[in-house]
Amino acid sequence: MMFERVVDAYQGATVVVVGAGGIGGEIVARLSDRPVTMVIADHDAQRLADLDQVPQASRRLTRPLDVRDPQAVAAFFDWIHAEVGPPQFVFYTAGVLNIESFFDLSDEQWNRAVDINLNGAYYCVREAARLMCPARTGSLLLLSSISGTKARSGSRVNPVYNTTKAAMVAMVNAVAMQLRPMGVRLNCISPGPTATSMMDLQPPPVHEAVNQIMLDHRMNLPAEIAELALFVAAHGRFTGEDIPIGGGAGLGA
C-alpha cells in the first residue's frame, strides 16, 4: 500500500526536472509512461532535443536554462506557471565536478562550481517555493553527495565539489524549516560514486579504487539513485532531510 501511495502521488502532477543528464534523465525516464506533465530544463539544447524524441504518456515541455543566472531561473518558473500552473514536484539534479587539487583550482573553476551546484539550487528552490506556497503543497528535492559529509579515500578529493554539497545540505535543513508551516517540503539525497558522465572525468585508477570500496565492487547506477529520489520526493513524511545512498562508499576506506 505504501509504495502504491507514493507512485500515485505523481498521477496528474506537474514535475520539473532541472538537469536532464545522468540521474535527472533517469527521473524523466521513470515518469515518461505516467500521466504527468514533465517540464525539463538543461543547459544543453541538444540533450533537450533528444528527450523530445522519446515518447511520453502525457505532456512534456523543455527549455534551455543557465541555472547560474537568477533572472533566467525566475523567468523559467514564471513560464511554468503561465503554461501549466504551479508544479507539485521539482528535482534539481544539475551539477559539475572538478578534479583539480586545492592549489590547482582556479578562481573561475571555484566560482563556476559554486554557481551551478549551490547558487543554481538556491535560485530554483526560491522560485519554485514562491509558486508552491500559496497552494500550501509541493515537494522539492536536491541532489547532494556523500562527499559533502567527508572527503573519502579511494577517489580524488574535490575541494569545491565537497564544499558546495555540504552547503546544499545545510541550506535544505534551514529552508525546510521556513517552508514547513506552508506545507512545502524540501529534501536532498546524497549518493556515493555513481556511473554518470560526470564520473568519466576521473581517470581509470580512481574508478578502480572506487569500485573496490563499493558494494558488489561497482558504482551506483543512475537508475538506482533516481528511484530513491522519486520515493523521497513523493513520500509525505520527509522534509529537511539528507538521505545518503552510498553504495558502500559511505563506510570509509
C-alpha positions as a Markdown table, in Angstrom:
| # | Residue | x | y | z |
|---|---|---|---|---|
| 1 | Met | 0.0 | 0.0 | 0.0 |
| 2 | Met | 2.8 | 2.4 | 0.9 |
| 3 | Phe | 4.5 | 2.1 | -2.5 |
| 4 | Glu | 1.3 | 2.4 | -4.4 |
| 5 | Arg | 0.6 | 5.6 | -2.5 |
| 6 | Val | 4.0 | 7.0 | -3.3 |
| 7 | Val | 3.6 | 6.1 | -7.0 |
| 8 | Asp | 0.1 | 7.5 | -7.2 |
| 9 | Ala | 1.4 | 10.9 | -5.9 |
| 10 | Tyr | 2.7 | 11.6 | -9.4 |
| 11 | Gln | -0.6 | 10.9 | -11.1 |
| 12 | Gly | -1.6 | 14.1 | -12.9 |
| 13 | Ala | 1.1 | 16.1 | -11.3 |
| 14 | Thr | 3.5 | 18.7 | -12.9 |
| 15 | Val | 7.0 | 17.6 | -12.4 |
| 16 | Val | 10.0 | 19.8 | -13.0 |
| 17 | Val | 13.5 | 18.4 | -13.6 |
| 18 | Val | 16.4 | 20.8 | -13.8 |
| 19 | Gly | 19.4 | 18.9 | -15.2 |
| 20 | Ala | 18.4 | 16.3 | -17.7 |
| 21 | Gly | 21.5 | 14.2 | -17.9 |
| 22 | Gly | 22.5 | 11.2 | -15.7 |
| 23 | Ile | 20.3 | 10.9 | -12.7 |
| 24 | Gly | 17.9 | 13.7 | -13.9 |
| 25 | Gly | 17.5 | 11.8 | -17.2 |
| 26 | Glu | 16.6 | 8.6 | -15.2 |
| 27 | Ile | 13.9 | 10.5 | -13.3 |
| 28 | Val | 12.4 | 11.7 | -16.5 |
| 29 | Ala | 12.5 | 8.1 | -17.9 |
| 30 | Arg | 10.8 | 6.7 | -14.9 |
| 31 | Leu | 7.9 | 9.1 | -15.2 |
| 32 | Ser | 7.6 | 9.0 | -19.0 |
| 33 | Asp | 4.9 | 6.3 | -19.0 |
| 34 | Arg | 2.8 | 8.0 | -16.4 |
| 35 | Pro | 0.1 | 10.7 | -16.9 |
| 36 | Val | 2.3 | 13.6 | -15.7 |
| 37 | Thr | 3.3 | 16.9 | -17.1 |
| 38 | Met | 7.0 | 17.0 | -17.4 |
| 39 | Val | 8.9 | 20.3 | -17.5 |
| 40 | Ile | 12.6 | 19.7 | -18.2 |
| 41 | Ala | 15.4 | 22.3 | -18.2 |
| 42 | Asp | 19.1 | 21.8 | -19.1 |
| 43 | His | 21.9 | 24.0 | -20.4 |
| 44 | Asp | 22.4 | 21.5 | -23.3 |
| 45 | Ala | 19.9 | 22.2 | -26.1 |
| 46 | Gln | 20.8 | 19.0 | -27.9 |
| 47 | Arg | 20.1 | 16.9 | -24.8 |
| 48 | Leu | 16.7 | 18.5 | -24.6 |
| 49 | Ala | 16.1 | 17.9 | -28.4 |
| 50 | Asp | 17.0 | 14.2 | -27.8 |
| 51 | Leu | 14.5 | 14.0 | -25.0 |
| 52 | Asp | 11.8 | 15.4 | -27.2 |
| 53 | Gln | 12.1 | 12.4 | -29.4 |
| 54 | Val | 11.3 | 10.0 | -26.5 |
| 55 | Pro | 7.6 | 9.1 | -26.3 |
| 56 | Gln | 5.7 | 10.2 | -23.1 |
| 57 | Ala | 2.3 | 9.3 | -21.8 |
| 58 | Ser | 1.4 | 13.0 | -21.1 |
| 59 | Arg | 2.6 | 16.5 | -21.8 |
| 60 | Arg | 6.3 | 17.4 | -21.9 |
| 61 | Leu | 7.8 | 20.9 | -22.1 |
| 62 | Thr | 11.5 | 21.6 | -22.4 |
| 63 | Arg | 13.5 | 24.7 | -22.1 |
| 64 | Pro | 17.2 | 25.6 | -22.1 |
| 65 | Leu | 18.3 | 27.1 | -18.8 |
| 66 | Asp | 21.5 | 28.6 | -17.3 |
| 67 | Val | 21.0 | 28.0 | -13.6 |
| 68 | Arg | 23.8 | 30.5 | -12.8 |
| 69 | Asp | 21.5 | 33.3 | -13.9 |
| 70 | Pro | 18.9 | 34.2 | -11.2 |
| 71 | Gln | 16.8 | 36.2 | -13.7 |
| 72 | Ala | 16.7 | 33.3 | -16.1 |
| 73 | Val | 15.6 | 31.0 | -13.3 |
| 74 | Ala | 12.9 | 33.4 | -12.3 |
| 75 | Ala | 11.7 | 33.7 | -15.9 |
| 76 | Phe | 11.7 | 29.9 | -16.2 |
| 77 | Phe | 9.4 | 29.4 | -13.3 |
| 78 | Asp | 7.2 | 32.3 | -14.4 |
| 79 | Trp | 6.9 | 30.5 | -17.8 |
| 80 | Ile | 6.0 | 27.2 | -16.0 |
| 81 | His | 3.3 | 29.0 | -14.0 |
| 82 | Ala | 1.8 | 30.5 | -17.2 |
| 83 | Glu | 1.9 | 27.3 | -19.1 |
| 84 | Val | 0.8 | 24.7 | -16.5 |
| 85 | Gly | 0.3 | 26.4 | -13.1 |
| 86 | Pro | 2.4 | 25.7 | -10.0 |
| 87 | Pro | 4.5 | 22.5 | -10.0 |
| 88 | Gln | 3.9 | 19.8 | -7.5 |
| 89 | Phe | 7.4 | 18.3 | -7.7 |
| 90 | Val | 10.8 | 19.9 | -8.5 |
| 91 | Phe | 14.1 | 17.9 | -8.8 |
| 92 | Tyr | 17.4 | 19.8 | -9.0 |
| 93 | Thr | 20.0 | 17.4 | -10.4 |
| 94 | Ala | 22.3 | 19.9 | -12.2 |
| 95 | Gly | 25.9 | 19.9 | -11.1 |
| 96 | Val | 29.5 | 20.0 | -12.0 |
| 97 | Leu | 32.6 | 18.1 | -10.7 |
| 98 | Asn | 36.1 | 19.4 | -10.5 |
| 99 | Ile | 39.1 | 17.1 | -10.1 |
| 100 | Glu | 41.8 | 19.7 | -9.7 |
| 101 | Ser | 43.7 | 19.7 | -6.5 |
| 102 | Phe | 43.4 | 22.5 | -4.0 |
| 103 | Phe | 46.4 | 24.5 | -5.3 |
| 104 | Asp | 45.5 | 23.9 | -9.0 |
| 105 | Leu | 41.8 | 25.0 | -8.7 |
| 106 | Ser | 41.4 | 28.4 | -10.3 |
| 107 | Asp | 39.1 | 31.2 | -9.1 |
| 108 | Glu | 37.0 | 30.7 | -12.2 |
| 109 | Gln | 36.6 | 27.0 | -11.6 |
| 110 | Trp | 35.6 | 27.6 | -7.9 |
| 111 | Asn | 33.0 | 30.2 | -8.8 |
| 112 | Arg | 31.5 | 28.2 | -11.6 |
| 113 | Ala | 31.0 | 25.2 | -9.4 |
| 114 | Val | 29.5 | 27.3 | -6.6 |
| 115 | Asp | 27.2 | 29.0 | -9.1 |
| 116 | Ile | 25.9 | 25.7 | -10.6 |
| 117 | Asn | 26.0 | 23.3 | -7.6 |
| 118 | Leu | 24.8 | 25.7 | -4.9 |
| 119 | Asn | 23.5 | 29.0 | -6.2 |
| 120 | Gly | 21.5 | 27.4 | -9.0 |
| 121 | Ala | 19.9 | 25.1 | -6.5 |
| 122 | Tyr | 19.0 | 28.1 | -4.3 |
| 123 | Tyr | 17.5 | 30.1 | -7.2 |
| 124 | Cys | 15.4 | 27.1 | -8.2 |
| 125 | Val | 14.2 | 26.4 | -4.7 |
| 126 | Arg | 13.3 | 30.1 | -4.1 |
| 127 | Glu | 11.4 | 30.5 | -7.4 |
| 128 | Ala | 9.6 | 27.1 | -7.1 |
| 129 | Ala | 8.6 | 27.8 | -3.5 |
| 130 | Arg | 7.1 | 31.1 | -4.4 |
| 131 | Leu | 4.7 | 29.1 | -6.7 |
| 132 | Met | 4.1 | 26.3 | -4.3 |
| 133 | Cys | 3.5 | 28.1 | -1.0 |
| 134 | Pro | 0.2 | 29.8 | -2.0 |
| 135 | Ala | -1.1 | 26.3 | -2.8 |
| 136 | Arg | 0.3 | 25.0 | 0.5 |
| 137 | Thr | 1.7 | 21.9 | -1.1 |
| 138 | Gly | 4.7 | 20.9 | -3.1 |
| 139 | Ser | 7.9 | 18.9 | -2.8 |
| 140 | Leu | 11.5 | 19.9 | -3.8 |
| 141 | Leu | 14.4 | 17.5 | -3.9 |
| 142 | Leu | 18.1 | 18.4 | -4.5 |
| 143 | Leu | 20.9 | 16.1 | -5.4 |
| 144 | Ser | 23.8 | 16.4 | -3.0 |
| 145 | Ser | 26.6 | 13.9 | -2.4 |
| 146 | Ile | 28.2 | 11.9 | 0.4 |
| 147 | Ser | 31.2 | 14.0 | -0.5 |
| 148 | Gly | 29.5 | 16.8 | 1.4 |
| 149 | Thr | 29.9 | 14.9 | 4.6 |
| 150 | Lys | 33.5 | 13.8 | 4.4 |
| 151 | Ala | 36.4 | 13.6 | 2.0 |
| 152 | Arg | 36.9 | 9.9 | 1.3 |
| 153 | Ser | 39.8 | 7.8 | 0.3 |
| 154 | Gly | 39.6 | 5.9 | -3.0 |
| 155 | Ser | 38.7 | 8.9 | -5.1 |
| 156 | Arg | 40.2 | 12.3 | -5.6 |
| 157 | Val | 39.2 | 14.9 | -3.0 |
| 158 | Asn | 37.4 | 17.7 | -4.7 |
| 159 | Pro | 37.5 | 20.8 | -2.5 |
| 160 | Val | 34.8 | 22.9 | -4.3 |
| 161 | Tyr | 32.6 | 19.9 | -5.0 |
| 162 | Asn | 32.6 | 18.8 | -1.4 |
| 163 | Thr | 32.1 | 22.3 | -0.2 |
| 164 | Thr | 29.1 | 23.0 | -2.4 |
| 165 | Lys | 27.4 | 19.7 | -1.5 |
| 166 | Ala | 27.9 | 20.3 | 2.2 |
| 167 | Ala | 26.4 | 23.8 | 1.9 |
| 168 | Met | 23.5 | 22.3 | 0.0 |
| 169 | Val | 22.6 | 20.0 | 2.9 |
| 170 | Ala | 22.8 | 23.0 | 5.4 |
| 171 | Met | 20.6 | 25.0 | 3.1 |
| 172 | Val | 18.0 | 22.2 | 2.8 |
| 173 | Asn | 17.7 | 22.0 | 6.6 |
| 174 | Ala | 17.3 | 25.7 | 7.1 |
| 175 | Val | 15.0 | 26.4 | 4.3 |
| 176 | Ala | 12.8 | 23.4 | 5.0 |
| 177 | Met | 12.1 | 24.8 | 8.5 |
| 178 | Gln | 10.8 | 28.0 | 6.9 |
| 179 | Leu | 8.7 | 26.2 | 4.3 |
| 180 | Arg | 7.3 | 23.7 | 6.7 |
| 181 | Pro | 4.4 | 25.9 | 8.0 |
| 182 | Met | 3.3 | 26.5 | 4.4 |
| 183 | Gly | 3.1 | 22.8 | 3.6 |
| 184 | Val | 6.0 | 22.7 | 1.2 |
| 185 | Arg | 8.7 | 20.0 | 1.7 |
| 186 | Leu | 12.4 | 20.3 | 0.8 |
| 187 | Asn | 14.9 | 17.4 | 1.0 |
| 188 | Cys | 18.1 | 16.2 | -0.6 |
| 189 | Ile | 19.6 | 12.8 | -1.3 |
| 190 | Ser | 23.4 | 12.2 | -1.2 |
| 191 | Pro | 24.6 | 9.5 | -3.5 |
| 192 | Gly | 28.0 | 7.9 | -3.4 |
| 193 | Pro | 30.0 | 7.5 | -6.6 |
| 194 | Thr | 27.6 | 6.9 | -9.5 |
| 195 | Ala | 28.3 | 5.8 | -13.0 |
| 196 | Thr | 27.4 | 9.0 | -14.9 |
| 197 | Ser | 29.3 | 11.1 | -17.5 |
| 198 | Met | 30.5 | 13.2 | -14.6 |
| 199 | Met | 32.5 | 10.3 | -13.2 |
| 200 | Asp | 34.1 | 9.9 | -16.6 |
| 201 | Leu | 36.2 | 12.9 | -15.7 |
| 202 | Gln | 38.0 | 10.7 | -13.2 |
| 203 | Pro | 41.0 | 8.7 | -14.5 |
| 204 | Pro | 40.8 | 4.9 | -14.6 |
| 205 | Pro | 42.9 | 4.4 | -11.4 |
| 206 | Val | 40.2 | 6.4 | -9.5 |
| 207 | His | 37.4 | 4.3 | -10.9 |
| 208 | Glu | 39.3 | 1.1 | -9.9 |
| 209 | Ala | 39.8 | 2.4 | -6.4 |
| 210 | Val | 36.2 | 3.5 | -6.0 |
| 211 | Asn | 34.9 | 0.1 | -7.2 |
| 212 | Gln | 37.0 | -1.6 | -4.6 |
| 213 | Ile | 35.2 | 0.1 | -1.8 |
| 214 | Met | 31.7 | -0.1 | -3.3 |
| 215 | Leu | 29.1 | -2.8 | -2.7 |
| 216 | Asp | 29.5 | -5.6 | -5.3 |
| 217 | His | 32.6 | -3.7 | -6.5 |
| 218 | Arg | 30.6 | -1.4 | -8.7 |
| 219 | Met | 29.4 | 2.2 | -8.6 |
| 220 | Asn | 25.8 | 3.1 | -8.1 |
| 221 | Leu | 23.7 | 3.2 | -11.3 |
| 222 | Pro | 21.8 | 6.4 | -12.1 |
| 223 | Ala | 18.5 | 4.4 | -12.1 |
| 224 | Glu | 19.1 | 3.3 | -8.5 |
| 225 | Ile | 19.5 | 7.0 | -7.4 |
| 226 | Ala | 16.5 | 8.1 | -9.4 |
| 227 | Glu | 14.3 | 5.5 | -7.6 |
| 228 | Leu | 15.3 | 6.9 | -4.2 |
| 229 | Ala | 14.8 | 10.5 | -5.4 |
| 230 | Leu | 11.2 | 9.7 | -6.6 |
| 231 | Phe | 10.4 | 7.9 | -3.4 |
| 232 | Val | 11.6 | 10.6 | -1.1 |
| 233 | Ala | 10.0 | 13.4 | -3.0 |
| 234 | Ala | 6.6 | 11.7 | -3.1 |
| 235 | His | 6.6 | 10.3 | 0.5 |
| 236 | Gly | 4.8 | 12.9 | 2.6 |
| 237 | Arg | 6.9 | 12.4 | 5.8 |
| 238 | Phe | 10.3 | 13.6 | 4.6 |
| 239 | Thr | 11.3 | 17.2 | 5.0 |
| 240 | Gly | 14.6 | 18.9 | 5.8 |
| 241 | Glu | 16.3 | 15.5 | 5.4 |
| 242 | Asp | 19.6 | 14.5 | 3.8 |
| 243 | Ile | 19.3 | 10.8 | 2.9 |
| 244 | Pro | 22.6 | 9.1 | 1.8 |
| 245 | Ile | 22.8 | 6.3 | -0.7 |
| 246 | Gly | 26.4 | 5.5 | -0.6 |
| 247 | Gly | 26.5 | 2.0 | -2.1 |
| 248 | Gly | 29.2 | 1.2 | 0.4 |
| 249 | Ala | 31.4 | 4.3 | -0.1 |
| 250 | Gly | 29.8 | 5.9 | 3.0 |
| 251 | Leu | 31.6 | 3.3 | 5.2 |
| 252 | Gly | 35.0 | 4.8 | 4.5 |
| 253 | Ala | 38.1 | 3.2 | 3.1 |
